[in-house]
Amino acid sequence: MKLKLLMFGMILSLAVLSACGNGGDMEGEMNHDNPSEDEVRSLEVDLEVPESADAGEAVEFTAHVHSNGEDVTDADKVMYEVKSGEESLENIEAQHDADGVYTIEYTFEEAGTYTVISHVDAMQLHTMPQAEITVE
């Protein structure tokens, strides 16, 4: 009787382990059927901010968002943060213009050195390049 229970337990364990192993193989096969799931995506942003501007003058900030050589026209969020020193002055969300370019206009009221950071979320990735501008 004990031998039959032991044999039954071993067969049941073998069945459970082989079922788990098949699930892993099926997942691997599914990824090979759709190569885009296996592709590593990059998120790149070319931030353009003028080096200098005059106080009271509108300037343009642009971020060209691209991934693996293709424009990203449907980013989840592109936001520009304007900082003076460590203080965040303003966060402005940008909309897509064309060809992966997200643009805003901004007017600095006072002279100084400012940092502009573009916060970009796309394809479950985040990047935040920054640039400085001197306002006279």
DAKALIN-V128219 format. One record per residue. N is the residue number from 1. RES is the residue in one small letter. SS is DSSP state (helix for helix, strand for strand, loop for the rest). PHI is phi in degrees with one decimal (NA if undefined). Layout:
BEGIN
n={N/N}
res={RES/RES}
ss={SS/SS}
phi={PHI/PHI}
END
This chain:
BEGIN
n={1/2/3/4/5/6/7/8/9/10/11/12/13/14/15/16/17/18/19/20/21/22/23/24/25/26/27/28/29/30/31/32/33/34/35/36/37/38/39/40/41/42/43/44/45/46/47/48/49/50/51/52/53/54/55/56/57/58/59/60/61/62/63/64/65/66/67/68/69/70/71/72/73/74/75/76/77/78/79/80/81/82/83/84/85/86/87/88/89/90/91/92/93/94/95/96/97/98/99/100/101/102/103/104/105/106/107/108/109/110/111/112/113/114/115/116/117/118/119/120/121/122/123/124/125/126/127/128/129/130/131/132/133/134/135/136}
res={m/k/l/k/l/l/m/f/g/m/i/l/s/l/a/v/l/s/a/c/g/n/g/g/d/m/e/g/e/m/n/h/d/n/p/s/e/d/e/v/r/s/l/e/v/d/l/e/v/p/e/s/a/d/a/g/e/a/v/e/f/t/a/h/v/h/s/n/g/e/d/v/t/d/a/d/k/v/m/y/e/v/k/s/g/e/e/s/l/e/n/i/e/a/q/h/d/a/d/g/v/y/t/i/e/y/t/f/e/e/a/g/t/y/t/v/i/s/h/v/d/a/m/q/l/h/t/m/p/q/a/e/i/t/v/e}
ss={loop/helix/helix/helix/helix/helix/helix/helix/helix/helix/helix/helix/helix/helix/helix/helix/helix/helix/helix/helix/helix/helix/helix/helix/helix/helix/helix/helix/helix/helix/helix/helix/helix/loop/helix/helix/helix/helix/loop/loop/loop/loop/loop/strand/strand/strand/strand/strand/loop/loop/loop/strand/strand/loop/loop/loop/loop/strand/strand/strand/strand/strand/strand/strand/strand/strand/strand/loop/loop/strand/strand/loop/loop/loop/loop/loop/strand/strand/strand/strand/strand/strand/strand/strand/loop/loop/strand/strand/strand/strand/strand/strand/strand/loop/strand/strand/strand/strand/loop/loop/strand/strand/strand/strand/strand/strand/strand/loop/loop/loop/loop/strand/strand/strand/strand/strand/strand/strand/strand/strand/strand/strand/loop/loop/strand/strand/strand/loop/loop/strand/strand/strand/strand/strand/strand/loop}
phi={NA/-63.4/-64.9/-64.6/-64.3/-63.4/-62.6/-61.6/-62.9/-68.0/-66.4/-63.1/-62.9/-62.6/-63.4/-64.8/-65.0/-70.1/-66.7/-64.8/-64.8/-67.1/-61.2/-65.9/-64.9/-64.8/-64.0/-62.8/-64.8/-64.8/-65.6/-72.8/-70.4/-123.5/-62.0/-65.9/-70.7/-86.0/-70.0/-82.9/-100.2/-114.5/-125.3/-122.9/-132.3/-100.1/-89.1/-119.9/-133.6/-59.6/-69.3/-147.5/-157.7/-100.6/-59.0/86.0/-97.9/-74.5/-122.2/-112.1/-110.3/-129.3/-129.7/-92.8/-100.8/-147.4/-144.9/49.9/81.6/-118.2/-65.7/-101.8/-100.1/-129.3/-59.9/-64.6/-158.9/-129.1/-128.4/-102.4/-110.7/-108.4/-123.6/-118.2/65.6/-94.3/-86.7/-82.6/-90.7/-161.7/-122.1/-126.9/-83.8/-104.7/-107.7/-69.8/-90.1/-168.1/53.5/78.1/-102.8/-120.1/-127.8/-137.6/-109.9/-141.3/-119.3/-86.0/-86.1/-127.1/-68.9/151.5/-105.8/-123.6/-112.1/-114.0/-118.5/-100.3/-94.0/-122.2/-117.0/-159.6/54.1/61.9/-122.7/-137.0/-143.3/-146.4/-68.2/-137.6/-146.3/-107.4/-137.1/-105.3/-108.7/-110.5}
END
